[in-house]
Amino acid sequence: MNKTQLAFPEEFRTRAIASLKRYVDDELEVKMSDLKAGLLLDYLTTELGPTIYNMAIADARGFFEERAADLDAACHRAEFTYWPRSR
């Protein structure tokens, strides 16, 4: 099985593990070791990370496509305006 794991900065990983441990303790009333919380973090990011990433890319693509569609209207400048129009 090919697993893709995100490489988090150490400070982030430490804080994420602490957060997972607190969540599991508060919500499930289960004490979790750093090792188990790290394994859960690895599982969640490997299993759910690609879907979350793809959703974020789709959102960004939609944002930029929407802005690009407005480029003509937002950036259009009238041409040949040096000479005033005669009536």
FINUKE-997156 format. One record per atom (N, C-alpha, C): atom name; x, y, z; chain; residue in one letter. Coordinates in Angstrom, 1 decimal, always signed. Layout:
N
<atome:CA, px:X, py:Y, pz:Z, chaine:A, residu:A>;
...
***
This chain:
87
<atome:N, px:+0.8, py:-1.2, pz:+0.0, chaine:A, residu:M>;
<atome:CA, px:+0.0, py:+0.0, pz:+0.0, chaine:A, residu:M>;
<atome:C, px:+0.9, py:+1.2, pz:+0.0, chaine:A, residu:M>;
<atome:N, px:+0.6, py:+2.2, pz:-0.9, chaine:A, residu:N>;
<atome:CA, px:+1.4, py:+3.4, pz:-1.0, chaine:A, residu:N>;
<atome:C, px:+0.7, py:+4.5, pz:-0.1, chaine:A, residu:N>;
<atome:N, px:+1.4, py:+4.9, pz:+1.0, chaine:A, residu:K>;
<atome:CA, px:+0.9, py:+5.9, pz:+1.9, chaine:A, residu:K>;
<atome:C, px:+1.7, py:+7.2, pz:+1.7, chaine:A, residu:K>;
<atome:N, px:+0.9, py:+8.3, pz:+1.5, chaine:A, residu:T>;
<atome:CA, px:+1.5, py:+9.6, pz:+1.4, chaine:A, residu:T>;
<atome:C, px:+1.3, py:+10.3, pz:+2.7, chaine:A, residu:T>;
<atome:N, px:+2.4, py:+10.7, pz:+3.4, chaine:A, residu:Q>;
<atome:CA, px:+2.3, py:+11.4, pz:+4.7, chaine:A, residu:Q>;
<atome:C, px:+2.8, py:+12.8, pz:+4.6, chaine:A, residu:Q>;
<atome:N, px:+2.1, py:+13.7, pz:+5.1, chaine:A, residu:L>;
<atome:CA, px:+2.5, py:+15.1, pz:+5.1, chaine:A, residu:L>;
<atome:C, px:+3.6, py:+15.3, pz:+6.1, chaine:A, residu:L>;
<atome:N, px:+4.6, py:+16.1, pz:+5.8, chaine:A, residu:A>;
<atome:CA, px:+5.7, py:+16.4, pz:+6.7, chaine:A, residu:A>;
<atome:C, px:+5.4, py:+17.8, pz:+7.4, chaine:A, residu:A>;
<atome:N, px:+5.0, py:+17.7, pz:+8.6, chaine:A, residu:F>;
<atome:CA, px:+4.6, py:+18.9, pz:+9.3, chaine:A, residu:F>;
<atome:C, px:+5.9, py:+19.5, pz:+10.1, chaine:A, residu:F>;
<atome:N, px:+5.9, py:+20.8, pz:+10.2, chaine:A, residu:P>;
<atome:CA, px:+7.0, py:+21.3, pz:+11.1, chaine:A, residu:P>;
<atome:C, px:+6.8, py:+20.8, pz:+12.5, chaine:A, residu:P>;
<atome:N, px:+7.9, py:+20.6, pz:+13.2, chaine:A, residu:E>;
<atome:CA, px:+7.9, py:+19.9, pz:+14.5, chaine:A, residu:E>;
<atome:C, px:+7.0, py:+20.7, pz:+15.5, chaine:A, residu:E>;
<atome:N, px:+7.0, py:+22.0, pz:+15.5, chaine:A, residu:E>;
<atome:CA, px:+6.1, py:+22.8, pz:+16.4, chaine:A, residu:E>;
<atome:C, px:+4.7, py:+22.5, pz:+16.1, chaine:A, residu:E>;
<atome:N, px:+4.3, py:+22.5, pz:+14.8, chaine:A, residu:F>;
<atome:CA, px:+2.9, py:+22.2, pz:+14.5, chaine:A, residu:F>;
<atome:C, px:+2.5, py:+20.8, pz:+14.9, chaine:A, residu:F>;
<atome:N, px:+3.4, py:+19.8, pz:+14.7, chaine:A, residu:R>;
<atome:CA, px:+3.1, py:+18.4, pz:+15.0, chaine:A, residu:R>;
<atome:C, px:+2.9, py:+18.3, pz:+16.6, chaine:A, residu:R>;
<atome:N, px:+3.8, py:+18.9, pz:+17.3, chaine:A, residu:T>;
<atome:CA, px:+3.7, py:+18.9, pz:+18.8, chaine:A, residu:T>;
<atome:C, px:+2.3, py:+19.5, pz:+19.2, chaine:A, residu:T>;
<atome:N, px:+2.0, py:+20.6, pz:+18.7, chaine:A, residu:R>;
<atome:CA, px:+0.7, py:+21.3, pz:+19.1, chaine:A, residu:R>;
<atome:C, px:-0.5, py:+20.4, pz:+18.6, chaine:A, residu:R>;
<atome:N, px:-0.4, py:+19.8, pz:+17.4, chaine:A, residu:A>;
<atome:CA, px:-1.5, py:+19.0, pz:+16.9, chaine:A, residu:A>;
<atome:C, px:-1.7, py:+17.8, pz:+17.8, chaine:A, residu:A>;
<atome:N, px:-0.6, py:+17.2, pz:+18.2, chaine:A, residu:I>;
<atome:CA, px:-0.7, py:+16.0, pz:+19.1, chaine:A, residu:I>;
<atome:C, px:-1.3, py:+16.4, pz:+20.4, chaine:A, residu:I>;
<atome:N, px:-0.9, py:+17.5, pz:+21.0, chaine:A, residu:A>;
<atome:CA, px:-1.5, py:+18.0, pz:+22.2, chaine:A, residu:A>;
<atome:C, px:-3.0, py:+18.2, pz:+22.1, chaine:A, residu:A>;
<atome:N, px:-3.4, py:+18.8, pz:+21.0, chaine:A, residu:S>;
<atome:CA, px:-4.8, py:+19.1, pz:+20.7, chaine:A, residu:S>;
<atome:C, px:-5.6, py:+17.8, pz:+20.6, chaine:A, residu:S>;
<atome:N, px:-5.1, py:+16.9, pz:+19.8, chaine:A, residu:L>;
<atome:CA, px:-5.8, py:+15.6, pz:+19.7, chaine:A, residu:L>;
<atome:C, px:-5.9, py:+14.9, pz:+21.1, chaine:A, residu:L>;
<atome:N, px:-4.9, py:+14.9, pz:+21.9, chaine:A, residu:K>;
<atome:CA, px:-5.0, py:+14.3, pz:+23.2, chaine:A, residu:K>;
<atome:C, px:-6.0, py:+15.0, pz:+24.0, chaine:A, residu:K>;
<atome:N, px:-6.1, py:+16.3, pz:+24.0, chaine:A, residu:R>;
<atome:CA, px:-7.1, py:+17.0, pz:+24.8, chaine:A, residu:R>;
<atome:C, px:-8.5, py:+16.7, pz:+24.3, chaine:A, residu:R>;
<atome:N, px:-8.6, py:+16.7, pz:+23.0, chaine:A, residu:Y>;
<atome:CA, px:-10.0, py:+16.4, pz:+22.4, chaine:A, residu:Y>;
<atome:C, px:-10.5, py:+15.0, pz:+22.8, chaine:A, residu:Y>;
<atome:N, px:-9.6, py:+14.0, pz:+22.7, chaine:A, residu:V>;
<atome:CA, px:-10.0, py:+12.7, pz:+23.0, chaine:A, residu:V>;
<atome:C, px:-10.3, py:+12.5, pz:+24.5, chaine:A, residu:V>;
<atome:N, px:-9.5, py:+13.2, pz:+25.3, chaine:A, residu:D>;
<atome:CA, px:-9.7, py:+13.2, pz:+26.8, chaine:A, residu:D>;
<atome:C, px:-11.0, py:+13.9, pz:+27.1, chaine:A, residu:D>;
<atome:N, px:-11.3, py:+15.1, pz:+26.5, chaine:A, residu:D>;
<atome:CA, px:-12.5, py:+15.9, pz:+26.9, chaine:A, residu:D>;
<atome:C, px:-13.8, py:+15.2, pz:+26.3, chaine:A, residu:D>;
<atome:N, px:-13.7, py:+14.8, pz:+25.1, chaine:A, residu:E>;
<atome:CA, px:-14.9, py:+14.3, pz:+24.4, chaine:A, residu:E>;
<atome:C, px:-15.2, py:+12.8, pz:+24.6, chaine:A, residu:E>;
<atome:N, px:-14.1, py:+12.0, pz:+24.7, chaine:A, residu:L>;
<atome:CA, px:-14.3, py:+10.6, pz:+24.7, chaine:A, residu:L>;
<atome:C, px:-13.9, py:+10.0, pz:+26.1, chaine:A, residu:L>;
<atome:N, px:-13.4, py:+10.9, pz:+26.9, chaine:A, residu:E>;
<atome:CA, px:-12.9, py:+10.5, pz:+28.3, chaine:A, residu:E>;
<atome:C, px:-11.9, py:+9.3, pz:+28.2, chaine:A, residu:E>;
<atome:N, px:-11.0, py:+9.5, pz:+27.3, chaine:A, residu:V>;
<atome:CA, px:-10.0, py:+8.4, pz:+27.1, chaine:A, residu:V>;
<atome:C, px:-8.6, py:+9.1, pz:+27.1, chaine:A, residu:V>;
<atome:N, px:-7.7, py:+8.6, pz:+28.0, chaine:A, residu:K>;
<atome:CA, px:-6.3, py:+9.2, pz:+28.0, chaine:A, residu:K>;
<atome:C, px:-5.6, py:+8.5, pz:+26.9, chaine:A, residu:K>;
<atome:N, px:-4.8, py:+9.4, pz:+26.1, chaine:A, residu:M>;
<atome:CA, px:-4.1, py:+8.9, pz:+25.0, chaine:A, residu:M>;
<atome:C, px:-2.6, py:+9.4, pz:+25.1, chaine:A, residu:M>;
<atome:N, px:-1.7, py:+8.5, pz:+24.8, chaine:A, residu:S>;
<atome:CA, px:-0.3, py:+8.8, pz:+24.9, chaine:A, residu:S>;
<atome:C, px:+0.1, py:+9.7, pz:+23.6, chaine:A, residu:S>;
<atome:N, px:+1.3, py:+10.3, pz:+23.7, chaine:A, residu:D>;
<atome:CA, px:+1.8, py:+11.1, pz:+22.6, chaine:A, residu:D>;
<atome:C, px:+2.0, py:+10.2, pz:+21.4, chaine:A, residu:D>;
<atome:N, px:+2.4, py:+8.9, pz:+21.6, chaine:A, residu:L>;
<atome:CA, px:+2.6, py:+8.0, pz:+20.5, chaine:A, residu:L>;
<atome:C, px:+1.3, py:+7.7, pz:+19.8, chaine:A, residu:L>;
<atome:N, px:+0.3, py:+7.4, pz:+20.5, chaine:A, residu:K>;
<atome:CA, px:-1.0, py:+7.1, pz:+19.9, chaine:A, residu:K>;
<atome:C, px:-1.6, py:+8.3, pz:+19.2, chaine:A, residu:K>;
<atome:N, px:-1.5, py:+9.4, pz:+19.9, chaine:A, residu:A>;
<atome:CA, px:-2.0, py:+10.7, pz:+19.2, chaine:A, residu:A>;
<atome:C, px:-1.2, py:+11.0, pz:+17.9, chaine:A, residu:A>;
<atome:N, px:+0.1, py:+10.7, pz:+17.9, chaine:A, residu:G>;
<atome:CA, px:+0.9, py:+10.9, pz:+16.7, chaine:A, residu:G>;
<atome:C, px:+0.4, py:+9.9, pz:+15.6, chaine:A, residu:G>;
<atome:N, px:+0.2, py:+8.7, pz:+16.0, chaine:A, residu:L>;
<atome:CA, px:-0.3, py:+7.7, pz:+15.0, chaine:A, residu:L>;
<atome:C, px:-1.7, py:+8.1, pz:+14.5, chaine:A, residu:L>;
<atome:N, px:-2.6, py:+8.6, pz:+15.3, chaine:A, residu:L>;
<atome:CA, px:-3.9, py:+9.1, pz:+14.9, chaine:A, residu:L>;
<atome:C, px:-3.7, py:+10.3, pz:+13.9, chaine:A, residu:L>;
<atome:N, px:-2.8, py:+11.2, pz:+14.3, chaine:A, residu:L>;
<atome:CA, px:-2.6, py:+12.4, pz:+13.4, chaine:A, residu:L>;
<atome:C, px:-2.1, py:+11.9, pz:+12.0, chaine:A, residu:L>;
<atome:N, px:-1.1, py:+10.9, pz:+12.0, chaine:A, residu:D>;
<atome:CA, px:-0.6, py:+10.4, pz:+10.8, chaine:A, residu:D>;
<atome:C, px:-1.7, py:+9.8, pz:+10.0, chaine:A, residu:D>;
<atome:N, px:-2.6, py:+9.0, pz:+10.6, chaine:A, residu:Y>;
<atome:CA, px:-3.7, py:+8.3, pz:+9.9, chaine:A, residu:Y>;
<atome:C, px:-4.7, py:+9.4, pz:+9.3, chaine:A, residu:Y>;
<atome:N, px:-5.1, py:+10.3, pz:+10.1, chaine:A, residu:L>;
<atome:CA, px:-6.0, py:+11.3, pz:+9.7, chaine:A, residu:L>;
<atome:C, px:-5.5, py:+12.1, pz:+8.5, chaine:A, residu:L>;
<atome:N, px:-4.2, py:+12.5, pz:+8.6, chaine:A, residu:T>;
<atome:CA, px:-3.7, py:+13.3, pz:+7.5, chaine:A, residu:T>;
<atome:C, px:-3.5, py:+12.5, pz:+6.2, chaine:A, residu:T>;
<atome:N, px:-3.1, py:+11.2, pz:+6.4, chaine:A, residu:T>;
<atome:CA, px:-2.9, py:+10.3, pz:+5.2, chaine:A, residu:T>;
<atome:C, px:-4.3, py:+10.0, pz:+4.6, chaine:A, residu:T>;
<atome:N, px:-5.3, py:+9.7, pz:+5.4, chaine:A, residu:E>;
<atome:CA, px:-6.6, py:+9.3, pz:+4.9, chaine:A, residu:E>;
<atome:C, px:-7.4, py:+10.4, pz:+4.5, chaine:A, residu:E>;
<atome:N, px:-7.5, py:+11.5, pz:+5.2, chaine:A, residu:L>;
<atome:CA, px:-8.4, py:+12.6, pz:+4.9, chaine:A, residu:L>;
<atome:C, px:-7.7, py:+13.8, pz:+4.2, chaine:A, residu:L>;
<atome:N, px:-6.4, py:+13.9, pz:+4.4, chaine:A, residu:G>;
<atome:CA, px:-5.6, py:+15.0, pz:+3.8, chaine:A, residu:G>;
<atome:C, px:-5.8, py:+15.2, pz:+2.4, chaine:A, residu:G>;
<atome:N, px:-5.7, py:+14.2, pz:+1.5, chaine:A, residu:P>;
<atome:CA, px:-5.9, py:+14.4, pz:+0.1, chaine:A, residu:P>;
<atome:C, px:-7.3, py:+15.0, pz:-0.3, chaine:A, residu:P>;
<atome:N, px:-8.3, py:+14.5, pz:+0.4, chaine:A, residu:T>;
<atome:CA, px:-9.7, py:+15.0, pz:+0.1, chaine:A, residu:T>;
<atome:C, px:-9.8, py:+16.5, pz:+0.5, chaine:A, residu:T>;
<atome:N, px:-9.3, py:+16.8, pz:+1.7, chaine:A, residu:I>;
<atome:CA, px:-9.3, py:+18.2, pz:+2.1, chaine:A, residu:I>;
<atome:C, px:-8.5, py:+19.1, pz:+1.2, chaine:A, residu:I>;
<atome:N, px:-7.4, py:+18.6, pz:+0.8, chaine:A, residu:Y>;
<atome:CA, px:-6.5, py:+19.3, pz:-0.2, chaine:A, residu:Y>;
<atome:C, px:-7.2, py:+19.6, pz:-1.5, chaine:A, residu:Y>;
<atome:N, px:-7.8, py:+18.5, pz:-2.0, chaine:A, residu:N>;
<atome:CA, px:-8.6, py:+18.6, pz:-3.3, chaine:A, residu:N>;
<atome:C, px:-9.7, py:+19.6, pz:-3.2, chaine:A, residu:N>;
<atome:N, px:-10.4, py:+19.6, pz:-2.1, chaine:A, residu:M>;
<atome:CA, px:-11.5, py:+20.6, pz:-1.9, chaine:A, residu:M>;
<atome:C, px:-11.0, py:+22.0, pz:-1.8, chaine:A, residu:M>;
<atome:N, px:-9.8, py:+22.2, pz:-1.2, chaine:A, residu:A>;
<atome:CA, px:-9.2, py:+23.5, pz:-1.1, chaine:A, residu:A>;
<atome:C, px:-8.8, py:+24.0, pz:-2.5, chaine:A, residu:A>;
<atome:N, px:-8.2, py:+23.1, pz:-3.3, chaine:A, residu:I>;
<atome:CA, px:-7.8, py:+23.5, pz:-4.6, chaine:A, residu:I>;
<atome:C, px:-9.0, py:+23.8, pz:-5.5, chaine:A, residu:I>;
<atome:N, px:-10.1, py:+23.1, pz:-5.3, chaine:A, residu:A>;
<atome:CA, px:-11.3, py:+23.4, pz:-6.1, chaine:A, residu:A>;
<atome:C, px:-11.9, py:+24.7, pz:-5.7, chaine:A, residu:A>;
<atome:N, px:-11.9, py:+25.0, pz:-4.4, chaine:A, residu:D>;
<atome:CA, px:-12.3, py:+26.4, pz:-3.9, chaine:A, residu:D>;
<atome:C, px:-11.5, py:+27.5, pz:-4.5, chaine:A, residu:D>;
<atome:N, px:-10.1, py:+27.3, pz:-4.5, chaine:A, residu:A>;
<atome:CA, px:-9.2, py:+28.3, pz:-5.0, chaine:A, residu:A>;
<atome:C, px:-9.5, py:+28.5, pz:-6.5, chaine:A, residu:A>;
<atome:N, px:-9.6, py:+27.3, pz:-7.2, chaine:A, residu:R>;
<atome:CA, px:-9.9, py:+27.4, pz:-8.7, chaine:A, residu:R>;
<atome:C, px:-11.1, py:+28.2, pz:-9.0, chaine:A, residu:R>;
<atome:N, px:-12.2, py:+27.9, pz:-8.2, chaine:A, residu:G>;
<atome:CA, px:-13.5, py:+28.6, pz:-8.4, chaine:A, residu:G>;
<atome:C, px:-13.3, py:+30.1, pz:-8.1, chaine:A, residu:G>;
<atome:N, px:-12.5, py:+30.4, pz:-7.1, chaine:A, residu:F>;
<atome:CA, px:-12.3, py:+31.8, pz:-6.7, chaine:A, residu:F>;
<atome:C, px:-11.6, py:+32.6, pz:-7.9, chaine:A, residu:F>;
<atome:N, px:-10.5, py:+32.0, pz:-8.4, chaine:A, residu:F>;
<atome:CA, px:-9.7, py:+32.6, pz:-9.5, chaine:A, residu:F>;
<atome:C, px:-10.5, py:+32.6, pz:-10.8, chaine:A, residu:F>;
<atome:N, px:-11.3, py:+31.6, pz:-11.1, chaine:A, residu:E>;
<atome:CA, px:-12.1, py:+31.6, pz:-12.3, chaine:A, residu:E>;
<atome:C, px:-13.1, py:+32.7, pz:-12.2, chaine:A, residu:E>;
<atome:N, px:-13.7, py:+32.9, pz:-11.1, chaine:A, residu:E>;
<atome:CA, px:-14.7, py:+33.9, pz:-10.9, chaine:A, residu:E>;
<atome:C, px:-14.1, py:+35.3, pz:-11.1, chaine:A, residu:E>;
<atome:N, px:-12.9, py:+35.5, pz:-10.6, chaine:A, residu:R>;
<atome:CA, px:-12.2, py:+36.8, pz:-10.7, chaine:A, residu:R>;
<atome:C, px:-11.8, py:+37.0, pz:-12.2, chaine:A, residu:R>;
<atome:N, px:-11.3, py:+35.9, pz:-12.8, chaine:A, residu:A>;
<atome:CA, px:-10.9, py:+36.0, pz:-14.2, chaine:A, residu:A>;
<atome:C, px:-12.0, py:+36.4, pz:-15.1, chaine:A, residu:A>;
<atome:N, px:-13.2, py:+35.9, pz:-14.8, chaine:A, residu:A>;
<atome:CA, px:-14.4, py:+36.1, pz:-15.6, chaine:A, residu:A>;
<atome:C, px:-14.7, py:+37.6, pz:-15.6, chaine:A, residu:A>;
<atome:N, px:-14.4, py:+38.3, pz:-14.5, chaine:A, residu:D>;
<atome:CA, px:-14.7, py:+39.7, pz:-14.3, chaine:A, residu:D>;
<atome:C, px:-13.6, py:+40.6, pz:-14.8, chaine:A, residu:D>;
<atome:N, px:-12.5, py:+40.0, pz:-15.3, chaine:A, residu:L>;
<atome:CA, px:-11.4, py:+40.9, pz:-15.7, chaine:A, residu:L>;
<atome:C, px:-11.8, py:+41.9, pz:-16.8, chaine:A, residu:L>;
<atome:N, px:-12.5, py:+41.4, pz:-17.8, chaine:A, residu:D>;
<atome:CA, px:-12.9, py:+42.4, pz:-18.9, chaine:A, residu:D>;
<atome:C, px:-13.6, py:+43.6, pz:-18.4, chaine:A, residu:D>;
<atome:N, px:-14.6, py:+43.3, pz:-17.6, chaine:A, residu:A>;
<atome:CA, px:-15.4, py:+44.4, pz:-17.0, chaine:A, residu:A>;
<atome:C, px:-14.7, py:+45.3, pz:-16.1, chaine:A, residu:A>;
<atome:N, px:-13.9, py:+44.6, pz:-15.2, chaine:A, residu:A>;
<atome:CA, px:-13.2, py:+45.4, pz:-14.2, chaine:A, residu:A>;
<atome:C, px:-12.0, py:+46.2, pz:-14.7, chaine:A, residu:A>;
<atome:N, px:-11.3, py:+45.7, pz:-15.8, chaine:A, residu:C>;
<atome:CA, px:-10.1, py:+46.3, pz:-16.2, chaine:A, residu:C>;
<atome:C, px:-10.2, py:+46.9, pz:-17.6, chaine:A, residu:C>;
<atome:N, px:-11.4, py:+46.9, pz:-18.2, chaine:A, residu:H>;
<atome:CA, px:-11.6, py:+47.5, pz:-19.5, chaine:A, residu:H>;
<atome:C, px:-11.4, py:+49.0, pz:-19.5, chaine:A, residu:H>;
<atome:N, px:-10.6, py:+49.5, pz:-20.4, chaine:A, residu:R>;
<atome:CA, px:-10.4, py:+50.9, pz:-20.6, chaine:A, residu:R>;
<atome:C, px:-10.9, py:+51.3, pz:-22.0, chaine:A, residu:R>;
<atome:N, px:-11.6, py:+52.5, pz:-22.0, chaine:A, residu:A>;
<atome:CA, px:-12.0, py:+53.0, pz:-23.3, chaine:A, residu:A>;
<atome:C, px:-10.8, py:+53.3, pz:-24.2, chaine:A, residu:A>;
<atome:N, px:-11.0, py:+53.1, pz:-25.5, chaine:A, residu:E>;
<atome:CA, px:-9.9, py:+53.3, pz:-26.4, chaine:A, residu:E>;
<atome:C, px:-10.1, py:+54.6, pz:-27.2, chaine:A, residu:E>;
<atome:N, px:-9.1, py:+55.1, pz:-27.7, chaine:A, residu:F>;
<atome:CA, px:-9.1, py:+56.3, pz:-28.6, chaine:A, residu:F>;
<atome:C, px:-9.9, py:+57.4, pz:-28.0, chaine:A, residu:F>;
<atome:N, px:-9.5, py:+57.8, pz:-26.8, chaine:A, residu:T>;
<atome:CA, px:-10.3, py:+58.9, pz:-26.1, chaine:A, residu:T>;
<atome:C, px:-9.6, py:+60.2, pz:-26.1, chaine:A, residu:T>;
<atome:N, px:-8.5, py:+60.3, pz:-26.8, chaine:A, residu:Y>;
<atome:CA, px:-7.8, py:+61.6, pz:-26.8, chaine:A, residu:Y>;
<atome:C, px:-8.6, py:+62.7, pz:-27.4, chaine:A, residu:Y>;
<atome:N, px:-9.2, py:+62.4, pz:-28.6, chaine:A, residu:W>;
<atome:CA, px:-10.0, py:+63.4, pz:-29.2, chaine:A, residu:W>;
<atome:C, px:-11.5, py:+63.4, pz:-28.7, chaine:A, residu:W>;
<atome:N, px:-12.0, py:+64.5, pz:-28.3, chaine:A, residu:P>;
<atome:CA, px:-13.4, py:+64.4, pz:-27.8, chaine:A, residu:P>;
<atome:C, px:-14.3, py:+64.1, pz:-29.0, chaine:A, residu:P>;
<atome:N, px:-15.4, py:+63.4, pz:-28.6, chaine:A, residu:R>;
<atome:CA, px:-16.4, py:+63.1, pz:-29.7, chaine:A, residu:R>;
<atome:C, px:-17.1, py:+64.4, pz:-30.1, chaine:A, residu:R>;
<atome:N, px:-17.3, py:+64.5, pz:-31.3, chaine:A, residu:S>;
<atome:CA, px:-18.1, py:+65.7, pz:-31.8, chaine:A, residu:S>;
<atome:C, px:-19.5, py:+65.3, pz:-31.9, chaine:A, residu:S>;
<atome:N, px:-20.3, py:+66.3, pz:-31.6, chaine:A, residu:R>;
<atome:CA, px:-21.8, py:+66.0, pz:-31.5, chaine:A, residu:R>;
<atome:C, px:-22.4, py:+66.2, pz:-32.9, chaine:A, residu:R>;
***
